[in-house]
Every structure is written in C-alpha cells, then in structure tokens.
Amino acid sequence: MPKYELTVLDVATRLRVCEDTVYTLLRRGELEGYKVGLQWRISKPKLEEFIAAAGNNRKRPEDLMK
C-alpha cells in the first residue's frame, strides 16, 4: 500500500477517535475517501485538508465572549 493511502484504522489513530467515528465522517461526506473492495481508503492530503478545516472551524476564546 502506498504511503499516501491510509486505512480507517490509520485515520482513527491519527485523529484519536474510534473507527466508527471515521466511518461516520466518510458516510456523511465530511471526510473524503474511496472504497477499494469493501475497505475505505483515505489519501493523506485529504486527511490533512480535513484536519486543517476542522482547526479553522474551532471557536477562539475571544469569539465565545461575543
């Protein structure tokens, strides 16, 4: 398997969530992936985009005070 393809377990470990959460993100289209047979694969660049987007959506403490 090429280094830029990640399994659901790889992504779950990196995000520190359970595998079911990754499957949910994939089914909702929040995380982009593709299936190889019955298994999901996520490209490393797409995971990095997801992480960056999630970081941009976080509320800053000063935003909570408004």
Number of C-alpha atoms within 10 A of each C-alpha: 6 6 7 12 16 18 18 20 16 15 20 17 13 10 14 10 12 13 17 12 15 22 16 12 14 18 12 10 10 12 17 17 22 12 9 8 6 7 9 18 20 20 17 16 11 15 20 11 13 15 14 11 11 11 10 10 9 9 9 9 8 7 8 7 6 5
